[in-house]
Amino acid sequence: MNRICTLFRQKFGALKLFGVLATILIIAGWGSPGPAPAQEKLVVQSAKRDITLTGYTRSQTAVTISSEVAGRILKINYDVGQVIGEFPFLDIDPTFIDLQIDSTRQTLNQLKITLNKRRSRVDYLDKEFQRIDKLFRRGSSPESRRDTFQEDLDQARYDQQATGVEIAIVRTRLQELLERKSRHTIVAPAGWMVVAKLVEEGELVTVNTPVARVADYGSLVVPFSVSAQELDAIQQLSPEFDVLLDGRPARAAVNWINPEFDEKTRKLAIELILRSYPGPRRGGLVCSLALKTAAEGLWVPKQTVVSRYDNPRVFLKENGAEVKVLVLGQTRDHLIIAEDPRLPPGTLLKTSATSLPQPSQDLAR
């Protein structure tokens, strides 16, 4: 390439060399412009207003854990800010309940022994009754003796049944004590975080004493109070939409909408749930939701408005008719004009360049 340039420079000079190279580039297509972008459709639109709703994250669920039994706290396994794992939140001294359980088990063993004795007596009396009944049938034993053995057998069977009922009652009592003992170990949902510890080790608690508050930060929610127009704009979004969480993009969805109307604020309560988001899982993160809500007036593209001598107007694309407009404000790409029955939303407009008559050649000179 350098050799070719040297030859051209020697033959034609520097100026001619530049012209030749430019010609080569044009022929090669390096300097040709790309395809022109498609012209944006110039239509009248209903005016919208850009707003941003701002809220703060919080846990989806928070509960207060209370003690169901009375006693002294032996050990607390978690502190504020820690995540609940495989261990229970705290243990209450089970000494007295253990003594009651041991006593009940001993009573149950004693009743089982009594039941075995009464079963043995029933078996014995049954054999005696069968023997006396055979003698009675042969005429070798009086009927009164047979009746006596029959009564003894029946009473022994009743005693056996009564012992069985007592065993069932004691077993139920034992099951109740074991269940009460399990209440001495206070658990919290795994994966939740401790947000408040209300007791300390060694402290005495009674029934229904609150011991801690835990919250589920696996899912974050953001409450908002919105107007009817803002709610309508949110409902027109896709099932999952974009939000900003502490300035970083995230995704959210509507968790619930409270239909009850607040007469003081004249707004409705709504809650968003974050689906995917960066950053920590905690409350107080700033969540921003950008919306476009309906506003008074119409939007027309700026390039369709002709304004000479403070007399703004637009031209219809269908027939070229001129419509004077009243400008109320502007956005980056549009002017906000007063509503006009001749400009319903969807009306096609001409650009200002094609709307104005072209100057004559004489005036151009």
C-alpha positions in Angstrom: 0.0 0.0 0.0 2.9 2.4 0.8 4.5 1.6 -2.5 1.3 2.3 -4.4 0.9 5.7 -2.5 4.5 6.6 -3.4 3.9 5.9 -7.1 0.7 8.0 -7.1 2.4 10.8 -5.3 5.2 10.9 -7.8 2.8 10.7 -10.7 -0.1 12.9 -9.7 1.0 14.8 -6.6 -0.5 14.8 -3.1 -3.8 16.5 -4.1 -4.6 14.1 -6.9 -3.7 11.2 -4.6 -6.3 12.3 -2.0 -8.9 12.5 -4.8 -8.1 9.1 -6.1 -8.2 7.5 -2.6 -11.6 9.1 -1.9 -12.9 7.8 -5.2 -11.7 4.3 -4.3 -13.4 4.4 -0.9 -16.7 5.6 -2.4 -16.6 2.8 -5.0 -15.8 0.3 -2.3 -18.8 1.5 -0.3 -16.9 2.6 2.8 -18.3 6.1 2.7 -21.9 5.3 1.7 -24.5 6.2 4.3 -26.5 3.4 6.0 -30.2 2.9 5.4 -32.4 5.6 6.9 -34.3 4.6 10.0 -38.0 4.2 9.5 -40.0 7.3 10.3 -41.8 7.2 13.6 -45.6 7.1 13.3 -46.9 10.6 14.0 -50.2 10.1 15.9 -52.2 11.9 18.5 -52.1 10.2 21.9 -53.8 10.6 25.2 -51.6 12.6 27.5 -49.8 10.7 30.3 -47.9 11.8 33.3 -44.7 10.2 34.5 -44.7 9.4 38.2 -42.6 7.3 40.5 -43.9 5.4 43.5 -41.4 5.0 46.3 -41.7 2.5 49.2 -39.5 0.5 51.5 -39.1 -3.3 51.8 -40.1 -5.4 54.7 -40.5 -9.0 55.5 -43.4 -10.9 54.0 -44.4 -12.4 57.4 -43.5 -11.6 61.0 -44.8 -13.5 64.1 -44.3 -13.3 67.8 -43.3 -16.5 69.6 -44.8 -17.0 73.0 -44.2 -19.6 75.8 -47.0 -22.2 76.3 -45.6 -23.3 79.7 -44.2 -21.8 82.8 -40.6 -22.3 83.9 -37.0 -21.0 83.9 -35.2 -20.5 80.6 -32.1 -22.8 80.4 -30.6 -21.7 77.1 -31.3 -19.4 74.2 -29.6 -20.5 70.9 -30.1 -17.4 68.7 -29.7 -13.6 69.0 -31.1 -10.7 67.1 -30.2 -10.9 63.4 -29.4 -14.6 63.3 -31.1 -17.1 61.1 -33.0 -20.0 62.7 -31.3 -23.3 62.0 -31.7 -26.8 63.2 -31.6 -26.0 66.9 -34.7 -24.7 68.8 -34.9 -21.1 69.8 -34.8 -21.7 73.5 -35.2 -24.5 76.2 -37.3 -24.2 79.4 -36.3 -26.2 82.5 -38.3 -29.5 82.3 -37.5 -30.9 85.8 -41.0 -30.9 87.2 -42.6 -32.3 84.1 -40.0 -35.0 83.9 -40.9 -36.1 87.5 -44.6 -36.2 86.5 -43.8 -38.3 83.5 -41.6 -40.7 85.5 -44.4 -41.1 88.1 -47.0 -41.7 85.4 -44.9 -44.4 83.8 -44.5 -46.1 87.1 -48.2 -46.1 87.6 -48.7 -47.5 84.1 -46.3 -50.3 84.9 -48.1 -51.1 88.1 -51.4 -51.3 86.3 -49.9 -53.6 83.7 -48.9 -56.0 86.5 -52.4 -55.8 88.0 -53.9 -56.5 84.6 -51.7 -59.6 84.3 -52.8 -60.8 87.7 -56.5 -60.4 86.9 -56.0 -62.1 83.6 -54.5 -65.1 85.4 -57.4 -65.1 87.9 -59.9 -65.0 85.1 -58.2 -68.0 83.4 -58.2 -69.9 86.7 -61.9 -69.1 87.5 -62.9 -70.0 84.0 -61.3 -73.5 84.3 -62.9 -74.0 87.8 -66.3 -72.9 86.4 -66.0 -75.4 83.5 -65.2 -78.2 85.9 -68.1 -77.4 88.3 -70.5 -77.0 85.3 -69.6 -80.5 84.2 -70.2 -81.9 87.7 -73.5 -80.0 87.8 -74.6 -81.5 84.5 -73.9 -84.9 85.8 -75.8 -84.2 89.0 -72.7 -84.4 91.2 -72.6 -80.7 92.3 -75.5 -78.5 93.5 -76.6 -75.5 91.4 -75.7 -73.0 94.1 -72.1 -73.9 93.9 -72.2 -73.5 90.1 -73.8 -70.1 90.5 -71.1 -69.0 93.0 -68.3 -69.9 90.6 -70.2 -68.1 87.8 -70.4 -64.9 89.8 -66.8 -65.1 90.8 -65.8 -65.5 87.1 -68.0 -62.5 86.1 -66.5 -60.3 88.8 -63.0 -61.2 87.8 -63.7 -60.3 84.2 -65.1 -56.9 85.3 -62.0 -56.2 87.3 -59.9 -57.1 84.3 -61.9 -54.7 82.1 -61.6 -51.9 84.7 -57.9 -52.3 84.8 -57.7 -52.0 81.1 -59.7 -48.8 81.3 -57.3 -47.4 83.9 -54.3 -48.3 81.7 -55.9 -46.4 78.8 -56.5 -43.3 81.1 -52.9 -43.4 82.4 -51.6 -43.7 78.8 -53.6 -40.7 77.8 -52.2 -38.8 80.8 -48.6 -39.8 79.8 -49.2 -38.7 76.2 -50.4 -35.3 77.6 -47.4 -34.9 79.8 -45.0 -35.7 76.9 -46.8 -33.2 74.7 -46.5 -30.6 77.5 -42.8 -31.4 77.8 -42.3 -30.8 74.1 -43.7 -27.2 74.8 -40.6 -26.7 77.0 -38.6 -26.5 73.7 -39.7 -23.4 71.8 -39.0 -23.6 68.1 -39.2 -21.1 65.3 -39.6 -21.6 61.5 -36.3 -22.6 59.9 -34.7 -20.0 57.7 -36.5 -17.1 59.5 -34.5 -14.3 61.2 -34.7 -13.1 64.8 -35.8 -9.5 64.8 -36.4 -9.1 68.6 -35.3 -11.1 71.6 -37.7 -10.4 74.5 -36.2 -12.7 77.3 -32.8 -13.7 78.6 -31.3 -16.9 79.9 -32.3 -17.7 83.5 -35.4 -15.6 83.3 -38.7 -17.0 84.6 -41.6 -17.1 82.1 -45.3 -17.8 82.5 -47.8 -19.1 80.0 -48.3 -16.8 77.0 -45.2 -14.8 77.8 -43.7 -13.4 74.4 -40.1 -14.5 74.1 -39.1 -13.3 70.6 -40.2 -12.0 67.2 -39.1 -13.6 64.0 -39.6 -12.6 60.4 -39.4 -14.3 57.0 -37.0 -12.3 54.9 -36.8 -15.0 52.2 -39.4 -12.9 50.3 -39.5 -9.1 50.5 -42.7 -7.1 50.0 -43.2 -3.4 49.5 -46.5 -1.7 50.6 -47.9 1.3 48.7 -50.8 3.6 49.1 -52.1 4.4 45.6 -54.8 6.4 43.9 -57.3 4.9 41.5 -55.3 6.2 38.5 -52.1 4.8 39.8 -53.8 1.4 40.5 -55.1 1.3 37.0 -51.6 2.0 35.6 -50.2 -0.8 37.8 -52.8 -3.3 36.7 -52.0 -2.5 33.0 -48.4 -3.8 33.6 -47.3 -7.3 32.9 -47.6 -9.9 35.6 -44.0 -9.2 36.5 -42.5 -5.8 35.9 -39.3 -3.8 36.4 -38.6 -1.8 39.6 -35.5 -0.2 41.1 -34.3 -1.5 44.4 -31.7 0.8 45.9 -31.0 2.1 42.4 -30.5 -1.4 40.9 -32.9 -3.2 38.6 -35.2 -5.9 40.0 -38.4 -7.6 39.2 -41.7 -7.5 41.2 -45.3 -8.5 41.0 -48.6 -7.6 42.8 -49.0 -9.6 45.9 -52.4 -8.3 47.0 -54.8 -5.4 46.6 -56.9 -4.3 49.5 -60.4 -3.3 48.1 -61.2 -1.3 51.2 -61.1 2.5 50.5 -59.3 4.8 53.0 -61.6 7.8 53.4 -58.8 10.0 54.9 -56.2 9.5 52.2 -58.6 8.6 49.5 -56.3 5.8 48.4 -56.1 2.0 48.3 -53.5 -0.2 49.9 -51.5 -2.4 47.6 -48.5 -4.7 48.2 -45.8 -5.7 45.8 -43.6 -8.8 46.2 -40.1 -8.9 44.8 -39.4 -11.9 42.6 -35.7 -11.4 41.8 -33.5 -8.7 43.2 -29.8 -8.0 44.0 -28.5 -7.0 47.4 -29.2 -8.0 51.0 -32.5 -9.4 52.2 -33.6 -6.9 54.8 -36.2 -4.2 55.4 -35.7 -0.5 54.6 -34.5 -0.9 51.0 -35.8 1.8 48.7 -38.0 0.4 46.0 -39.1 2.7 43.1 -41.8 2.0 40.5 -42.0 4.2 37.4 -45.6 4.6 36.0 -47.4 6.5 33.3 -50.8 7.7 34.5 -53.5 9.4 32.5 -53.4 13.2 32.5 -55.5 16.0 31.0 -54.9 16.9 27.4 -53.3 15.2 24.4 -49.8 14.3 23.2 -48.6 15.3 19.7 -45.1 14.8 18.4 -43.1 18.0 18.4 -42.2 17.7 14.7 -45.9 18.0 13.8 -46.5 21.3 15.4 -46.0 24.5 13.3 -45.7 27.7 15.4 -45.4 31.0 13.7 -46.3 34.3 15.4 -47.2 32.3 18.5 -50.0 30.6 16.6 -49.3 26.8 17.0 -51.2 24.4 14.7 -51.0 20.9 13.3 -52.1 19.5 9.9 -54.1 16.2 9.5 -52.4 13.7 7.3 -55.7 12.5 5.9 -56.8 15.7 4.2 -54.2 18.3 5.2 -56.7 20.3 7.2 -55.2 22.8 9.7 -56.1 22.5 13.4 -55.1 25.2 15.8 -53.9 23.9 19.2 -53.4 25.3 22.7 -50.1 24.1 24.1 -50.2 23.3 27.8 -46.7 21.8 28.3 -44.2 19.5 26.9 -42.2 16.4 27.4 -38.9 15.3 25.8 -40.5 14.3 22.5 -44.1 15.6 22.7 -46.1 18.7 23.3 -49.1 18.6 25.6 -52.1 20.3 24.0 -55.7 20.9 25.1 -58.2 18.3 24.0 -59.9 19.0 20.7 -62.8 17.0 19.1 -61.0 17.2 15.8 -58.0 15.4 17.2 -59.1 12.2 18.8 -56.4 9.8 19.9 -55.0 7.9 17.0 -55.3 10.7 14.4 -52.4 10.7 12.0 -50.5 14.0 11.5 -48.1 15.5 9.0 -44.6 16.7 10.0 -44.0 20.4 10.2 -41.7 20.3 7.1 -44.5 18.8 4.9 -47.3 20.9 6.5 -46.0 24.3 5.5 -46.2 25.6 1.9 -42.7 25.6 0.2 -41.3 29.1 -0.6 -41.1 30.0 -4.3 -37.8 30.2 -6.1 -38.1 34.0 -6.4 -38.5 34.3 -2.7 -35.6 31.9 -2.2 -33.4 34.2 -4.3 
